[in-house]
Amino acid sequence: MSKYLIRRALISIPVLVGISLILFTILALAPGDPFEELATNANVPAEVRQNLRATFGLDDPVPVRYVRWFTSMLSGDWGFSFVSRVSVETLILQRLPTTIFVLGAAQLLGILVALPIGTLAAMRPYSVFDQLATTFAFIGFSLPTFFTGLLFILVFSIYLDWLPFIYRTDISGTGLAWYWEHVRQAIMPVAVLGLFQGASLTRFVRSAVLEVVQLHYINTARAKGLSEKTTIVKHAVRNALIPVLTLVALQVPAIFTGAVITEQIFRVPGVGSLLISSILANDTPVIMAITFVFSCLVVLFNLTADVLYGWLDPRISYR
């Protein structure tokens, strides 16, 4: 296992370097100027704009700029935002707790929805419950998060006036009232992301459990006199969750990218909304940092899924 991890870690290094090179080149060649507002402002001399571009090295060749960024990134310096004049790592760390809270709660909600519904649907294949579960799973998976987010706002915020549709960080109050307000404003973004993830996981849980319950060792467990609950929970579901858990690990980067739109809809002050505002402002250092972090998450969780699969299934050996 240790040799396998070391080999995969070494392979990941050139992969991340290649990803960073592609991302940096695309952003460097993309149209737009972070100092465009200065160019259109008659009160700002053209020399000031040129000096700023020279200070940040924006007129240097792309390879030179990439080497400068990569070496600074390795030393822990992610640069400064062109818009807020704040270090990139400070901006990300300020918004990261909110993103982790919303995404963690959404992933937990998706798992809690998918496991019982997918298992019950597999135990009663082609029944009314199975058909309803499959139908709602396909609907939930097919609808984009921006549509369900707007639908939730229309129903629960405008018509029913139950929940706030803008996520605020400056909530006044203390004690249980303060916590309750935070929970209320997180319900809709968590539900939108969680139900989307739960819909896709339900299909995989149903398929995995349906395949396992038809194997011979399940019939043997029943023939030995084990109860149906023990047979399903301890033997069927436990083995069926092996591919599902690896899928959950692979979906973590995907839910980060899905949160970009959801955070923008509900005005959640997270990393996703920071990415959108940075794209609109041509804030290249922030865009580069966030997209590269997302890429690192994909590589990391792919490795995690491989290790998790081998740990859950002893038949798999790493060489």
N, C-alpha and C positions, 0 to 999 in steps of 0.2 A: 504493500500500500504506500509506504513512504517513497519508494522509487517512482511509483506511478505519479504521486503528487508532485515530486520534484520535476519529473519530466513534463507534466502538464503545465507547471508553473513556468518552466523555461520556454515552452512553446508559446505561452501566453504573452511573453515579453515582446517578440517580434510582431505578434498580432496587434497588440495595443499600440506599438510604434507605428505600424502601418495604418491603423485606424486614425491615430492622431494626425499623421501626415495628410491623409485624405481629407479629414475634417478641416484642418488648417488651410489647405490649398483651396478648398471650395469656398470657405469664408473669406479668404484673401482675394479671390477672384470675383466674388459676388458683387453686384452693383450696390452702390450706396456709399455714403461718406459720413462717418460719425461726427464730423465737424461741419455738416451741411448747413446747420442753422447759423453758424458763424459766417459762412460764405454769403448768405442772403441778408445778413444784418449789415446795413450801411454804416453803423457806428463802429464796427470792428474792422480795423485795417486788414488788408490781405496778408501783410507780413506776420500778423499775430497767428493767423490760421496756418501759414507755412511753418512758422516756428513750432507750433503745436504738433504738426505732422512730423517734423524732424525730431522733436523730442520723443515721441512715441515710436519713431522708426517706421512710419506708415509708407514712406517713399522708398524704403529699402527693398531689394529683391526678395521674393517670397522665400527662397531657401534660407537666406540670412535671417529673416524674421522667424522662420520656423525653428531654426537652431537656437535662436535667442530665447524663444518661448519655451522650448522643450527643456533647455538647461535650467531656466528659471523655475519651471514647474517641478523639476526633480529636486531642486533646493528648497521647495516649499513656497515659492513666490508665484502666485497665480496672476499677478498683475493687478491693475486698478481699473475700475469701471470708468468709461469715458463720460457717463452721464452723472453719476452720483459722486464721483471722485473718491469712492470707498474701495478698499481692497476686495477682490472677488471672493476670497475665502470668508471674509466677514459677512458679505451679503448672503452667501449660501448658508452659512451657519446660523444666521438670524432666522432664516425661513425653513431650515431643515426640520426642526421639531414639529412644526405644524404639518408638514408633508408626511413625516413618519407617523404621526398620530392618525391622520385621515386615512392613509394608505394601509397602515396596520389594522385599523378597525375594519376597513373595507375588505381586506383579505380574510380576516377572521370571520366576518359576516358571510362571505362567499363560501367558506369551508363549512360553516355551521348550516348553511342552507343546502349545499350540495350533498353532503354525506347522508343525512337521513332520507332526503327525497330520492336521490339516486339509488340508494340501497332498497328502499321500499318499492320503487319502480321495477328494479331488477327481480325482486322476489315475486312480483305479480306481473309478469310480462304480458303485454297486449291487453291488459285490463283497462278499465276506465281511468283509474288513477295513473297508470303508466302512460296512457295517451294524453291525459291532461298535463302531466309532468313534462313529457317530451315536447308538447306543443308550446307550453310556456317557456321551456328552456330555449327552444328555437327562436321564439319571439324576443326573449331577453337578450339572446346572443346576437340577433340580427339588428336590433335597434341600436344606433350609435348613442354614446353617452351624452352628446350634446342635445339630442332629441329628448331622451328621458329626463335630462336635467331641466330643460325648459318645461316639460310636461309636469314635473314635480313642482316647479315654481308656480306654474299656472294653477294647479289644483290646491296644493297645501299652503301656499303663501298668499295668492291673490283671492281665490274663491273662498277657501276655508279660513284663511288667516290664522293658521296654527303655528307655522314655523317661519323664522326669518330667512330670507333668501340671500342675504349678504353676510359673509363671514367677517366678524369684527374681532380685533385684538384688544381694543380699548374698552372692554366691558367693565363697568363700574359695579362695585358690590363686593361682598365678602361671604365666606362660608358656603353653605349649600346652594344659595341663590346664584353665586358666581359660577359654581360647577354646573348647575342646571342650565344656565344660559349658554355655556360652552357646549353642553351636550345637545341642546336644542338646535343650535346653529350648525352643528356637525352632522345632524341626522340625515339631511338630504344629500350632501355630497358623499357621505359614507354609504348611504343606501344605493345611490346611482352606481358607484363603482363596485360595491359589494354584490349587488344583484347581477350586474354584468358578468363579474367573475364567477358567481355562483351558477349562472345559467350555462356557461361553458363547462364548468367542472361537473355539473349534474350529468351531462351526456357521457363524460368519461367514466364517472363513478358507476353509472348504470351499465355501461358496456363492460367494465372490468368485473363488476360483481356478477353480471349475467354469465360471463365466461367462466368464472371460478366455480359457481354453484353447480355447473354441469360436469365438473371433474369427478373422478372416481373416489378420491379421498373424502369428499363431502358426503357421498352416499355411504361410505364406510363409517364415517362418524355418526351418521343417523342410524345405521344398522347396529352400532354398539350401544345405542340407547341414549345418546346425548340429546338434550332438549334442542328444539329448533333455534331458540335464542342463542344458546351456547355455540351451536354449530355455525350459525351465521356470523355472530359477532367475533368469536375467537378464531375461527378457521377460515371462513369465506371472506369476510370484510378485511381481516388483517392482511391476507395475502393479496387481495384485490387492490389494496391501497398502495402497493409498491409502485406501480406506474403512475398512480394519481399524485402521490407525494412528490415524485420527480417532476411531474407536470406543474405542480404548485411552485416548486423552486424555479422552473423556467419562466413562469408567468410573472414573477416579481418584477423584472425589468419592464415587462409589458404594461403592468399596472402603473408604473412610474410614468410611462409615456401617455397612458390614458388619462392620468391625473392632470396633464398639461391643459387639456380642454375643460375638464371638470372644474379645476381650480379657477379657470378664467370665467366660467359661467357663474359660479357662486362667489366670486371675488375672494377666494381663499388665498391668504398671503403666504403661499408656499413657493417651492422651487419652480413648479410649472408656470405659475403666473409671472415669476421673475424671468423665465425664459421667453415668454411671449412679449413682455414689455421690453426686454433687451433686443429681441429681433426687430421690433417696431422702431427702436431707437438706434439700430446698427451698432449696438454695444458689443463689439467683437470679443473682447476678453471674457465677458460673462457668458456669451453664447458658447464659446469654445470650451470653457470650463464645465458648463452643465452638460453639454453633449458628450464630452469626453468622460465625465463621471457616469453617464448613462451607459456608455460603451463598456466601461470597466465593470459595471454591474452585470451586463450581459455575459461577459467572459467569466466573472466570478461565480454567478449562479449556474452557468453551464457546468463548471467544475463541481459546484456543490451538488447539482443533480446527479452527476456521475458517481460521486462518492456516496451520496445517499442511497442510490440504487444498489450499489455493491454492498453497503452496510445492511440494507433491508433484505437482500436476497443473497444468502450465503453461496448459492451456486455460481455466482459471478466471481471470477478471480481477475486481479489486476496484474498485468505483466509488463 
